[in-house]
Structures are given as structure tokens and as C-alpha cells.
Amino acid sequence: MFSGGFILYYGGSLLILAVYAVLWQQILKKFPLTTAYSNRPLATILGMLWGAIFFHENITINQVAGAVVIILGIRMAVRADGQ
């Protein structure tokens, strides 16, 4: 369980989470809360893209359609917040 590879990947995951936490705090300082939270679903799209790039996962038409719905929802929320 505590092989070198496990420790490396686990440590990398913790590092990514720490960087994410710092970046999220900076985003909350610079943008209204509604704008910041409405853009969180982008993590789903980024996860899909990273899976395709690093793990050679297939992206289906349903995933693309879901990503389009997410992007349109974010755009509507951000536009409504700006008016």
C-alpha cells in the first residue's frame, strides 16, 4: 500500500488540492460569490478533458452535450449577475 508510486500519486493529489484551495480563495476575493460559484461546474468539463488526455478515456456525444449545457448555464448565470 505504501509503495513509492502510491506515495507519489497521493502526494501529488494533496498538492493539487492545496493549490486549488489557494486559487479558490483568490477567486472569491476578486469575483462576486454568485459568479464564482456558477463557474464551479467547469471542473466537470476539465475532469472529462483530463481523463481523455491522460487516461485515454472516450468522450461520448452525451458528455459533449452535457458540457454544452453546463457552459450555457454558466453563461446565463454570469450574464444575469452582471445586469
C-alpha positions as CSV (number, residue, x, y, z in Angstrom):
1,M,0.0,0.0,0.0
2,F,2.8,2.5,0.8
3,S,4.8,1.9,-2.3
4,G,6.8,4.7,-3.9
5,G,4.2,5.1,-6.7
6,F,1.3,5.3,-4.2
7,I,3.1,8.0,-2.1
8,L,4.0,9.9,-5.2
9,Y,0.4,10.0,-6.6
10,Y,-1.1,10.6,-3.1
11,G,1.3,13.5,-2.5
12,G,0.6,14.9,-6.0
13,S,-3.2,14.8,-5.2
14,L,-2.6,16.6,-2.0
15,L,-0.5,19.2,-3.7
16,I,-3.2,19.8,-6.4
17,L,-5.9,20.1,-3.7
18,A,-3.7,22.7,-1.8
19,V,-3.2,24.7,-4.9
20,Y,-6.9,24.5,-5.7
21,A,-7.8,25.8,-2.2
22,V,-5.5,28.8,-2.5
23,L,-6.7,29.6,-6.0
24,W,-10.4,29.3,-4.9
25,Q,-9.7,31.8,-2.1
26,Q,-8.2,34.2,-4.5
27,I,-11.2,33.8,-6.9
28,L,-13.6,34.5,-4.0
29,K,-11.7,37.8,-3.2
30,K,-11.9,39.0,-6.8
31,F,-15.3,38.0,-8.1
32,P,-18.9,38.1,-6.7
33,L,-19.9,34.9,-4.9
34,T,-22.6,34.1,-7.5
35,T,-20.2,34.4,-10.3
36,A,-17.5,32.3,-8.6
37,Y,-20.0,29.5,-7.7
38,S,-21.7,29.5,-11.1
39,N,-18.3,28.7,-12.7
40,R,-17.6,25.7,-10.4
41,P,-19.2,23.2,-12.8
42,L,-16.3,23.8,-15.2
43,A,-14.4,21.3,-13.0
44,T,-16.6,18.6,-14.5
45,I,-15.6,19.6,-18.0
46,L,-12.0,19.8,-17.1
47,G,-12.1,16.4,-15.4
48,M,-13.6,15.0,-18.6
49,L,-10.8,16.6,-20.7
50,W,-8.0,15.4,-18.3
51,G,-9.4,11.9,-18.4
52,A,-9.3,11.9,-22.2
53,I,-5.8,13.4,-22.3
54,F,-4.1,11.4,-19.5
55,F,-6.1,8.2,-19.4
56,H,-7.3,7.9,-23.0
57,E,-10.9,7.8,-22.0
58,N,-13.5,8.2,-24.7
59,I,-15.7,11.3,-24.8
60,T,-19.2,10.4,-25.8
61,I,-21.7,12.6,-27.5
62,N,-23.8,12.7,-24.3
63,Q,-20.8,14.1,-22.4
64,V,-20.3,16.7,-25.1
65,A,-24.0,17.6,-24.9
66,G,-23.7,17.8,-21.1
67,A,-20.7,20.1,-21.4
68,V,-22.6,22.4,-23.7
69,V,-25.5,22.6,-21.3
70,I,-23.1,23.4,-18.4
71,I,-21.4,26.1,-20.5
72,L,-24.7,27.6,-21.5
73,G,-25.9,27.6,-17.9
74,I,-22.8,29.3,-16.7
75,R,-23.1,31.9,-19.4
76,M,-26.7,32.6,-18.4
77,A,-25.8,32.9,-14.7
78,V,-22.9,35.2,-15.3
79,R,-24.9,37.4,-17.6
80,A,-27.8,37.6,-15.1
81,D,-25.3,38.5,-12.4
82,G,-23.8,41.3,-14.5
83,Q,-27.1,43.0,-15.2
